[in-house]
Amino acid sequence: MEKFKVLITDHIAEEGIKILLDSKDIEVEEKPGISHEELKEIIGNYDAIITRSGTTITADLLENPGKLKIIGRAGVGLDNVDIEAASKKGIIVMNAPTGNTLAATELTMGMMLAAARKIPAAHISLKNGEWNRKKFMGIQLFNKTLGIVGLGRIGSNVAIRAKSFGMKIVAYDPYIKKSKAESLGVTLLDNLEDLLKISDVITFHTPLTKETKNMITKKEIELMKDGVILVNCARGGIINENDLYDALKSGKVFTAAIDVFEKEPPKGNKLLELDNLFVTPHIGANTEEGQKGVAVIIAEQIVNALHGKSYINAVNIPFMKSQLPEDLQIYFELIEKISKLAAQTVKGRPDEIKVTLVGKRFEDDICERTFDTPFSYQPFTIAAIKGFLEVRLQESVSYINAPYFAKDRKINVIESKQETYDKYNDLLILEIKTDKEHRIIAGTVFNNKEGRIVLFDDFRIDIIPEGTFLYFRNIDRPGVIGKVGTILGENNINIAGFELARQKGGEAIAFVSVDNEIPESVLSEIKKIDGMLEVNLVEL
């Protein structure tokens, strides 16, 4: 029996390693501290690799990925993994975002209290034989406004705990619905500037991305209250360190508590000279429970993924079909078929792909949106992109790399929701805009759990998207359909089904289900029928 090989490049908890070893078809090699050069030479020999913050997975490491299928990060952040490069190679990137949530939450609360009451400085002073109580005048958190930037798992848990201190909570997060904030008793603000102006304490809980790097500079600090407290246990680089130094030095910022730095370890960092800066060495996840949690989660996910079972937390696969409820899996398959139909019938270069989810069935987001990847689409949108590009590009397009192919081709991807559409309660609508046409196709699922395409541009239709179809558009006049039937019959092509839609005196469309392929010579003959406007063979 051929075995899967897993490489571990950083220390992880033994509980995670045991899960891997318990699977009899998995071999594990541990190489903590492996050099970049050595890793590049051997990475293609493994089916999966597990890292933490000590290993950086760059694009050049993945130039020849061999049999590598999975990159697993035993932790939350993925700024040390080139997700785009991995996705373009079809490699799954996954993390363990929930394993150390409470560890990071509790450190944030501890740092907040330490900064408000200057606890570390008071500790050192007393240890040095001093008794200077006036020097350590602090502030109370009660009745203060806490601004949370990033209301994900950790930010939400911080909000829950801060409320018990009697703090007023505001948050900024462009990816979170207001209903979630309201359920936490948090006021969600529409822009970051408003949060900066009204907060007494500000804490950051976002990954480091192009959008969040240097999110806080001198300009943003000037908007803050005098004497504000800043806490960053997320990622170094969110706050510009030079501007933070100046603000702490001037007293604009009362104190700051920092667990993360732009360069780690922060040797020679002038921030460390300041008495009103309190620091820890990137220990947000460093609890026994937290380390065990991330190791177990990532190991279980890798075992499942290697064995073809469902798994969660793949950041470049927003949601796999197998993880959807059964009724939504049918919609997932349907929108992919709709996109394939669009790709085979629309003319021109695609400029825009838009997916509209109609009805209460799609009211809530099915996948949590994060900053970890430039794409945070609903699973139906991923399926739509993949279906369209798989036909158009005629190359290996997957749920992983489809958004990147769209991005590379500057195809604008849009998602929207609406409550109703015409007479339909639940509907998926795909709109494709090209430099030549604008096509709209929609489908729904009936009570028999059968997906059907019900709208094609301005025409109402009812087809089951399975098999081979002859699609044609013609001027609505007598005799066209008969001539098509005659040509098919003369060429021994059996008609299994026929769906016609028409605008009286205008145009008509038809989808003819056939049992076998239609030769190009037959298609050419049909195109010559008087009044025929468009003819395509469609495979669904």
N, C-alpha and C positions, 0 to 999 in steps of 0.2 A: 504494500500500500504506500503510495507516494505521500509524503508528509508536507504540510505547510511549514514554512520557516519564518520565524518572527525574530527581529533584531531589536534589542532594547539598548538605547544609547545613553540613557541617564538612569540614575537610581530611582526605582519605584518600590512601593511597599510589597512585601513578600506575598500578601494576600492576592495581589493581582497576578504575580508570576505563577502562583499555585493554580489559579483558574486556567491559565494557558496550558500548563503542564498536565492538568487533569484531562485535557482533551488529547486523546491518544494519538491523533494525527497531526499534532503541532509540536515542532521542535523550537526551543528558545535558546537564543544566544545573547549574552549580556556583554556589552562593550562600552561601559561608561567612560566618558572622556575621549572617545574615538576622535581622531583628527579628521578634518574636512577632506583631505586628500585620500585617506584610507577609506572613508565612508563612500566617497565617489566611486572608488574601485569596486566595492563589494555590494552596494545598495541594490543592484539589480538581481542579486542572488536570493533576495528575501521577498516573501509575499506581503509582509507587513513590517512596519517599523514603529516603535513606540519611543517618543521623546518627551522631554520636559523643556525647561527654559535653557538648559545647557547645550542644546544642539539646534543649529539653525539649518533648516531645509531650504536651500536656495534653488534657483532655476537651473544652475549649472549642474547641481547634483542629480537633477532629474532629466538631463539630456538623453541619457540611455537608461531608462528605468527598468529594463528587463522585465521580470515578472512581478514587480512591485504593484500591489493593488491598493494598499491602505497606508496612510500616515495617521497615526494616533497620537494626540497630544494629551498626556496625563495631567490635565489642568484646564484652565478656562481660556487664557489668551492664546492667540494664534499669530501674533506679530512676528514670530520666528519661523513661520512656515509660508512659503510663497504659494498661496492658495491658487492663484491664477495659473501658474506654471503647472502645478499638480493637476488642476482641472483639465487643462488642455491635453494632458497625457492620459486622461481618463482615470486618474488616481483619486480615490475617495480620501477626503481629509475629515477627520472627526476629532472631537474633543470631549471633555468630561465637565461640562459647565456647572453641574449641580453638586459635584462631590465635595467642593470646598466652599460652598456658598456661605454657610454659617461661620466658618472660620474667618473669611474675609469680612463678613458683616460685624462680627464681634471685635475684630481688630479695628475696624473703622470707629466703632463706638468708644473703644479704649483710647484711640488716638484723639478723638474729639474731646473726651474728658481730659486727657493729658494736656492738650493745647489750651483748653479753657481755664484749667487750674494750674498750669505750668508744673505738673507733677514731676516730670523727669528732672527738671532743674532744681526743684526743691529737694528731691531725693539726693542728688549729687552734693548740694550745699550742706545738707545735714550730715552726710557721710564724711564730708571734709571738716567736720567739727564746728560748722557755723550754725547760728540760730537767728536767722534774719527773716522774720515773718512778713514784714512790710514789702520785701522785695518780690514776694510771690503773690501779690494781689491778683486774683483772677476774676472771671465772670461766671454767672450762673447760666445754665442752658434753659432753665424754666422761662417760658413765655418768649423765648427768642425764636426768630424765623430761621429755619433750616432750609437751604436750597440744595436740592439733590439733582445733579446733572447725570441723567441716565437712570431711568426707573425700571430697570430689568430685575433679575432675580436678587442681586445684592442690594441695589438701590431700594427695592420694595421692602426687603427685610430691615434695612436701616430705618426706613420710614416708620415701620411698625414699632420698632424699639424706641425711636426718638419721640414718638407720640407719648410713650409712657413717662418721658421726662417733662411732659407739658409743653413741648415745642410746637410751633406752627410750621407746617410742612408745605413747601411749594416745590415744584419739579419742572424740569425742561427735558423733554424727550420727544423728538419728532416722529418716532416710530411707535409710540404707545397711544392707545385709544383713551379718550377722556373717561370713559366708563370704568376702566381699570384704575385710574388714579382716584376717581371718586369712591370706588370700593375700598380704597386704602385710607380715605380721609385726607387725600392730598389734592392740592390745587395745581392743575397742570397748566403751565404758561405756554403761550404761543411762540415766544422767542427768548433766547438766552439773556438778552440785555435786561429784560424785565426782572428776571431772577437775580441777576447780579446787583441790581439797584436796591432790592428790598431785603436781601438775606443778611443775617448776622453771622451765620456759619454756612460755608459752602463745601459740599463733598462731591467728589467725582467718581462715577462708576460707568465709564465707557472704555472700550478697547481703544488702542492707538491706531487710528486710520488717517487717511489724507484729510478727512473732515475734522478730526479731533486733535491732530498734531498742532501744537501752539494755539489751542483753542483759547487759552488765557494768556494774553500779553499785556503790556503796559496800558494799551487802549482799554481793554476790558477791566483791568484792575482800577483804573480811574473812575469807572462807573460804580464801583462798589462803595459800600458804607465805609467811613473811617473806622478803623478798629475791627475789621472783619477777620474771621478765622477761616483758614483754608485747610482742607484735608484731602490728601490724594493717596489712596491705597489701591489705585487702579493700574495706571501705566505711566512711566516717566515720559515726559515730552508733551503731555496734555497742557501743563503749565510751563511757560517759558521760564527757565531757571534764572536767567540774568535779570528778567523783569521782576521775578519773585524776590530775588535778593535785594533789589533796590526798594521794593515795597516794604519788605521786612525791616530794612535798615532805616527807612524814613518813619516807620510806625503806621503807615497807611494800613498795612496788614498787622493786626495785633500779634498773632502767632500763626504758625503753620505746622501741620503734622504730615510728614511725608514718609511713605514706605517704599517709594519707587523713584528711580532717577533715569535721566536720558542715557547716561553711561553708567553701567554697573560692573564692578563696584565703583563708587563715586570718588575715587582717589583724586585729591587736589581740588575738589569741588568747593568753591568759596562759600556756598550755602552752609557748610558744616562749621564755619567760623561763628555763626550767629547764635546768640543766646535765646532768641525767641523762635528758633526752628527746632522741632523735635522729630527725630528720625528713627527708623528701624530698617534693617537690611532686607527688604523685600520678603517679608515673612507672612504676608496675608493668608497664604494657604498652609502655613506651617503649624498645623496641629496634628496630633496622631490620628485623630478621627478624619481630618480633611485629607491627609495623604493616603490613608487607607481607602477612603471613598473614591478619589479620582483613579487610583490604581485598579480598583475593582470594576468601576464603570467602564474604563477604557478596555480592560481585558475582556469583559463580557461582550462588549460591542464588537471587538475584533474577532472573537470566536464566532459570534453570530454571523458577521459579515463574510468570513471565510467559508462558512458552511451554507451560505445562501439564505440565512434566516433574517427576519426583520431586525432592525436596530435603529437607534435614534442618535441625534447629535452629530450627524454628518453635515458640516457647514457648507459644503458645496453640492449637497443634494438636499434642498430645503425640505422635501418630504417624499418618501417613496410610496408607491401605490399600495404596497402591502401594509403600510401603517395607517391607511385611511379606513374609516368605517366602511362596511361592505357596500352600502348604498352610494357612498361618495366615490368608491372605486369605479363604479359604472360611469359616473360623470367624468372621472379622470381619463378613462379609456375613450369616452365619447369626444372630449375636446381634442384629443390627439388625432382621432379620425377626422374630425371637422377640419383641423389644420392641414392634414394630408390632402383632403379634398380641395381646400383653398389653394394649396401649393400647385395642384395639378390643373387648376382652372383659371387662375388669375394671371394676367399678363404684366410684364414689367418688373423692375427692380424693387424689392420691398423697402419701404421707408419706415413703416410703422406696423407693429402688431399690438392690437388692443384686445384684452379679454375683459368682458363685463360679466360679473356674477349677479344673477337676478334671483331675489327671493330670500325668505327667512332661513332656508337651508344653508345659505352661505353668509349669514349675518356676522358670525364671529370668524376671526382669523383662524385658519386651521394650522398654520405653522407660526411659531413665535418669530418675530422679526428681530434681527440683531445687527450689530455693526460689524460682525466678524467677516463679512464678505460684501462686495459691492452689490450683490443681488440678494434680495429678501422677498422673492416672489411667492405667491400662493402656489401650491402644487399644480393646480390647473393651468396656471400660466406657464410653468416649466414644461408641462406636457404639450401645450400649444406651440411653444417655441421649438421644442424638439421635433414634433410632428411636421411642422412646416419646413424646417431647415433640413431634416433628414431626406425629404423629397428633393428639395431645391439644390442642396450641396452635393448629394450623391457620395457622401463620405461618412466616416464613423461619427455620427452625432449621438450623444447620450444625454440623459437627464443631467449629468454632471457638467458637460462642456457646452451644452446648447446655449445658455445665456452668454457665455464668452464668445461663441461664434457670432451671436447677434451683436454683441458689443463691438467686436472687431469690424463688423460690417456696418456699423453705425445705424443699426435698426433700432428705432425708438420703441421700447416696450412699455405699455401702459396697462395698468389695472384699474378697474372701477367696480363699484357696486351700486345696485339700485333695487328698490323694493319690488316693483312689478314691471312687466313689459307686455303690453297688449293684453291678451287673455291668459298669459302663462304665469304661474306662480313661482316655478323654479326653472331657470333657463341659463345656459351658457352661451354667450354671444362672442363670436370672433370677428374682428374687423381687421382687414389687411389693406393697407394703403401702399400703393406702388407709384412709380412715376407715370403710370398710365391709367390705373384703375383703383377703385375703392370697392372692395367686396365685403359683404356681411353675410355670415352663415351662423345659424343658431341651432341648438339642439336641447332636448330634454329627455328625461327618463319617465316612462309611463309606469302604471301600477304593476305591470308584469315584469318589472325590472329590466326592461329592454330600452337601450338608448336609441333615440331616433333623431334624425336631422329634420327640422320642421320649417326652417326659413332659409331661403337662398336669395340674397338681394331682396327684391320686392315681391318675390314669389313665395307662396305657402306650399310646402311639400311635406311628404311623410315617407322617409326612406330609412331602412335599417342599414347602417354603414358597414356592410360586410360583403366582400367579394369584388367582382369585376363589373363595372358599369360603363355603358356608353352614355356620355353626357352630350346633349346638343341644345343649342339655342337657335330659334328660327323665327321668322315673321309668321304671325298667327294667320295661316291661310289653309284652306282644305287641301288634302292630298299629301302633305309632308310626312305625316306619321306613317301613312300607308306605304309610301315609297321606301322609308327606312326599314319597315318590317319586311318588305319584299327583298331588299338587298341582303338583309341578314339571313332570311330563309334560303335564298339562292346559294348562300355560302355556308349552309349547314351550321349556322350559329343559332342556338336555341335561346329564346327569350324566357327568362325565369320570372321576370317581374317588370312592371312598367309604371312609372310615376310621371304624370303630366301636370304642369301648372301653366296658366295662360292669363294674359291680359287681353280681353276681347278687342280685336282690331289693332292690337299692338304686337307684343312679342310673346313667345311661349318658350318654356324650357322642358326638357324631359331627361329622366334618368332611367335608362333601360338596363335592368340587371340581366347579365348573360352568363351562360354556363362555362364559356371558354373565352380565351383571348381573341381579340379581333385583329386580323392582319392589317398592316398599314395600307395595303391596296384597297381593302374594304372601306377603311376610314376615308380614304381619298375619294372613293365613289360616293360616299354619303355626303361629303363636303360639297360635291358638285350639284346636289339637289337644289333646285330653284327655291330661293327664300331661306336657305340655310346660312346662318350667321357665324356659328361657332361649333366645332366638334372636338371632343376630347375622349380619350380612353382613360378611365379612372380606376385605380386599384386601391381598395380599402381593406 
